């Protein structure tokens, strides 16, 4: 290879790195469960109370079936599904109980921003929720990192 070709390859590699780094930096790091043998992400995109109850039930059942140190459970709420994580949710105590047991709840900031744009008021969500910029992007990130995606 000539010197010009080598410089071209290096420049292309740097450009690719510059494009990839910001996209991956937007995702929330994986849970700190180094000994997790099972990794599950539960998708919640419905405001339906039965769906919300089902997601909470699945998370509870997984905690009962597996050693909590050996399972990583993450609930990603986006679209109408963020209702579960709003401060006024009637299931707030259940969510907080699951968080105390190691379940992580992610809330999509794109959805929060959309609600604020449409209503003029930013919805308040439980402080225990982990904000992620793109809910579906977080699910994709987790799936790429060996999480099993479940949509109850």
N, C-alpha and C positions, 0 to 999 in steps of 0.2 A: 504494500500500500504506500501511496505517496503521502507526503506530509499534509497536503491539502485534503486528501481523503480522510486521513486520521482526524484532522481538525473538524471536518464535516461530521464525522461519526460522533465525536465528543460533543459538538454543539447540539446535534439532534438528541443525544442522551440527556444533556442538561435541560433542554427544552421539555422533553418527556417528563423528567423528574419534576420540573417546575409546575407542570400541569397536574401530575398525579398527586403530589404532596398536599396541596390545598384541599383537594377532594377528600382524601383519606383523613386529613386532620379534622374534618368537621364531625366525624363519628365519635361517639362516646366510647372510651376504652372498655374492654371486656371486663366482666365482673372479676373481682379478686378472689377467685376460688381455684387455687392451683391444683387441688386434688379432685376436682369435679370430673366424674366419669360420664356424666350425662349433662347435656346442655340443651335447654328448650327455650324457644322464644314463642310467646303467645301473642298473636295478633288480635288487636281489638279496634275495629273500625266502625262499630255500630253503637248507637245510643240506646238500643233496646235493653231494658232492664234484665230480661232473661239472659241475653248474651253476656252482659256484664257479670251476672251471678254465675254463669257457667265458667267464665274465665277465672273468676276467683275460686270457684270450686275445683277446677282442674289444678290450679296452683297449690291449693290446700292438699288435694289428694296426692300430688307429686311429693310434697313435703312429708306426708305420712308414709308413702311407699318407699322412699329413698332416704338415706342418711343425708341431712341437710348440707353437710360438708362435701358430699359427693354429687350434688346436683346444682346446677346453675339455672335459675329460672328468671327470665326477663319478659315482662309484659310491655309491649309497645302499643301505645294508644295514639291514633291519629284520626282526623276527620271527626265525625260524630262520637267516636269512641272516647275522646278526651273527657266527655261528661263524667266518666267514672273518677277522674282525677281532679275535678273542680272542687274548690273549697267547700261548697255547699252540698256535695254528694252525700246521699244517705248511706252510702257504703264506705265512707271515709275511714271509719274505724277498722273495717275489715282490711282495707288497703294498708293502713298503718301497721296492723298486726302482721300482715304478710311481709312488709318491708322489714319489720323488726326480726323476722325469721330468715332474712337474707334474700327475699325476692326483690328484684329491681323493677320499678315502673318508670317507663320512659314516656314523656309527653312531647308531641310534635309541635315545635315552635312555629312552623309554617301554618298550621291550623290555628294556633293562638293568634298569630299575626293577622290571618284572614278574618277571624271573628272581630278583632279590634278594628280592622278597616271597615267592616260591614256595620258594626254597631256603634263605633266610636268609643268603646270601652274595652279595655284589656281584661279578659277573664282571669280571675284569681284561681290558681290551682294549688293543691297541697304542696307544701315546701319539701316534702319527702320525695316527690317525683323528680326524676332526672330529666332536665330539658335536653332534647336533641333537635337539631335544626330540621331534619327531614325524617319523619317516622318510617316511611317505606325504605329510605336509604339505610336507616339503622337496622331494619329487618334484613336487608340484603347484606349488610356488613356482617351481621351475626351469622347468617346462613353461610357466608364465605369462610367463617371461622368455626365451622363444624357444629353450629346450633341447628337443631331440628325445628323447623317452623311448623307451628300448630295453629290452626284457626278454628277454635271451638264454635 
